[in-house]
């Protein structure tokens, strides 16, 4: 091996393909290597004199004809290398010493420096850091004024230190692609016995089993390390991830390295000598890039001592320094010189993400209802860096210059998906309601399926866009939906309680709040309502549609966002916190959204949680009454009924440990009585505003009661009226017939009748004691007040008509019975007929007198 390249014999052999197969492999095991070189000269016919370049001497281990393991290489000029080799290439920790006194100690890969290392000079100076080939790629020193996320606590809170962490693993390829699966099976790559005629590992595909055998031979004499925790990935840049994996693979060989590798990896330089020329030039490059010294940057790059991607101990690169200070000419110069536009700092920030943090200070973010958890995080005062521009207080020209830098980086290939810290860059533009920036990022490939950390609810950009007020929210939602994200993705807030429901949830835990005296009533019979036959509603976190329906700002803008979501197949029948999008639109007072949802398939009969009931229950609940006037609430109820809402659908109610099933009317009274101040205080003792609230609630209760009564009457008209009338007279839904069987045993037969028992005046069916009308037994009331009001308002005429009909039916039955008896001609029929006539006459007279008394009493 020459001091600065591959072995001379390998380079010569590479010029003439195919000659290696003719060389006797036994010669390659010659420790001195001279017999191998003689054989090479003979085959090539070059007649070469053995000059200094062919007098390399190797002492060490071999495997399958390759230098493999620990060894030393010597050159005639006095240079020497000692360290590890892998299939003929320098790989692992080693020391290279030149005859002029220079020395490099560090990690190699494929004959090149790749990892931590130290280059020492005769004058005592040392260049320390991470190396890529002959250049430093990362220093162990800190450049003043470096960009740190700690200076921006408003964004630092977005970092989730407990999730998303990656760890170094030799077995797992962090950059695994589908084509890399191909060489996993030797049979799919090599014919059997291929190494019998070719050992050229530079061109042959190395299979997994072959590499495992090579690794076992390479590390056979290496002491095993005690069990340790996995190493976290210190920098997410792909090049540095590969370098960290390489360092991790050779961590057991660090004891052979004279320096402490962990100090270099952690950026500790205090134990080494003064900085060498490469280290000093690297620091100057970053500083001059930050100052905007174009000529100085050009001079450093021309002398070849510095890599254009050099970074300080925090990963702060020259490109990042130029970008955050808006020196676009230096940005172009560094990128033209080979700098990586997507290289990240150790905090996970690329140059583009640093510019976004400065371009969008926290003051630029619009308020939105999606991020309700923000108040739980303390906001610290931002500290100004001496070399960064405060965008919030800067002039418009400075902001425009930064926007031009962002556009430049995106044009030069900056990936908006590279940096995920603090949040994804798309969140900055969405939260600031910058539709132009959102469109630009999406055009440059920004992912729209990203999420905030779990501690912030796991929101996506679409969740936040749906909550942005103004026309900008509509535009951003449209841009995001065109990038084809899942419109039904759910946030991670399934356990959250909807804000207006929280006070009632607390009141429900307080005994004595409601006094309906529930008795586990079963609710209306199934024959009275339309059974829900749709799919079981899915409960989970908020979707973008939930958030848009929850908005209480401009109704038209919220309606437009809802329309966009529904047009892109958003599901209007999912649940969050017991609410559907339709019930949230009702609760927020957005009637335009209600119409839009109903037109796009929202089910008004979707069963919601016990606290909400149904969309119709939400319309009559006192929790959301402040959003509408009494007239508007009545119109909303009628609109839901026209859309197919079933007012008789069963609604579960709970008071303490007692449960019951009622209707939407029962739910309305249940909510009405929860406000003990309004419900149980005399009218004259209420304030003017409270009296207005009471009148509004009573008018709505009367309206829905009328709707329920109409629905019940309409349903009962479909049945046999005579059978239904007889069932109601039993004052029970169960008719018990008792018959005597042989042997004196009794048989009880129960016949269930489709009879819905409710108060004819107020509409309640649970929590009340219902008594039938003593005249017709066809209607029930829950109190004396309801009985009197029902009689005076409507039941007087209904009850009279019912009695007359009953009397006519009795007379008809009597005449039919007399006719049948006259036809029989049996003995004694005259006496019986006269007797029956007298009985019939008495019965008719009694019936008439009863009717007269009935009318008189009323």
Secondary structure as GFF3:
##gff-version 3
##sequence-region A 1 858
A	DSSP	alpha_helix	8	15	.	.	.	ID=ss1
A	DSSP	three_ten_helix	19	22	.	.	.	ID=ss2
A	DSSP	three_ten_helix	25	29	.	.	.	ID=ss3
A	DSSP	alpha_helix	34	44	.	.	.	ID=ss4
A	DSSP	three_ten_helix	52	54	.	.	.	ID=ss5
A	DSSP	beta_strand	57	63	.	.	.	ID=ss6
A	DSSP	beta_strand	66	74	.	.	.	ID=ss7
A	DSSP	beta_strand	80	86	.	.	.	ID=ss8
A	DSSP	beta_strand	89	97	.	.	.	ID=ss9
A	DSSP	beta_strand	103	109	.	.	.	ID=ss10
A	DSSP	beta_strand	112	120	.	.	.	ID=ss11
A	DSSP	beta_strand	126	132	.	.	.	ID=ss12
A	DSSP	beta_strand	135	139	.	.	.	ID=ss13
A	DSSP	three_ten_helix	149	151	.	.	.	ID=ss14
A	DSSP	alpha_helix	153	156	.	.	.	ID=ss15
A	DSSP	three_ten_helix	178	184	.	.	.	ID=ss16
A	DSSP	three_ten_helix	186	188	.	.	.	ID=ss17
A	DSSP	three_ten_helix	194	196	.	.	.	ID=ss18
A	DSSP	alpha_helix	208	218	.	.	.	ID=ss19
A	DSSP	alpha_helix	238	249	.	.	.	ID=ss20
A	DSSP	three_ten_helix	251	256	.	.	.	ID=ss21
A	DSSP	alpha_helix	261	265	.	.	.	ID=ss22
A	DSSP	alpha_helix	277	291	.	.	.	ID=ss23
A	DSSP	alpha_helix	294	302	.	.	.	ID=ss24
A	DSSP	alpha_helix	318	324	.	.	.	ID=ss25
A	DSSP	alpha_helix	328	336	.	.	.	ID=ss26
A	DSSP	alpha_helix	351	359	.	.	.	ID=ss27
A	DSSP	three_ten_helix	362	364	.	.	.	ID=ss28
A	DSSP	three_ten_helix	372	376	.	.	.	ID=ss29
A	DSSP	alpha_helix	396	411	.	.	.	ID=ss30
A	DSSP	alpha_helix	425	431	.	.	.	ID=ss31
A	DSSP	alpha_helix	435	443	.	.	.	ID=ss32
A	DSSP	three_ten_helix	454	456	.	.	.	ID=ss33
A	DSSP	alpha_helix	461	465	.	.	.	ID=ss34
A	DSSP	alpha_helix	471	482	.	.	.	ID=ss35
A	DSSP	alpha_helix	499	508	.	.	.	ID=ss36
A	DSSP	three_ten_helix	526	528	.	.	.	ID=ss37
A	DSSP	beta_strand	538	539	.	.	.	ID=ss38
A	DSSP	alpha_helix	544	550	.	.	.	ID=ss39
A	DSSP	alpha_helix	555	567	.	.	.	ID=ss40
A	DSSP	beta_strand	574	575	.	.	.	ID=ss41
A	DSSP	alpha_helix	581	588	.	.	.	ID=ss42
A	DSSP	alpha_helix	591	599	.	.	.	ID=ss43
A	DSSP	alpha_helix	615	620	.	.	.	ID=ss44
A	DSSP	three_ten_helix	622	627	.	.	.	ID=ss45
A	DSSP	alpha_helix	630	642	.	.	.	ID=ss46
A	DSSP	beta_strand	651	655	.	.	.	ID=ss47
A	DSSP	beta_strand	658	662	.	.	.	ID=ss48
A	DSSP	alpha_helix	664	674	.	.	.	ID=ss49
A	DSSP	alpha_helix	676	680	.	.	.	ID=ss50
A	DSSP	three_ten_helix	683	685	.	.	.	ID=ss51
A	DSSP	alpha_helix	688	716	.	.	.	ID=ss52
A	DSSP	alpha_helix	721	729	.	.	.	ID=ss53
A	DSSP	beta_strand	734	740	.	.	.	ID=ss54
A	DSSP	three_ten_helix	742	744	.	.	.	ID=ss55
A	DSSP	beta_strand	746	752	.	.	.	ID=ss56
A	DSSP	beta_strand	771	772	.	.	.	ID=ss57
A	DSSP	beta_strand	780	781	.	.	.	ID=ss58
A	DSSP	alpha_helix	784	790	.	.	.	ID=ss59
A	DSSP	pi_helix	791	795	.	.	.	ID=ss60
A	DSSP	alpha_helix	796	824	.	.	.	ID=ss61
A	DSSP	alpha_helix	829	857	.	.	.	ID=ss62
###
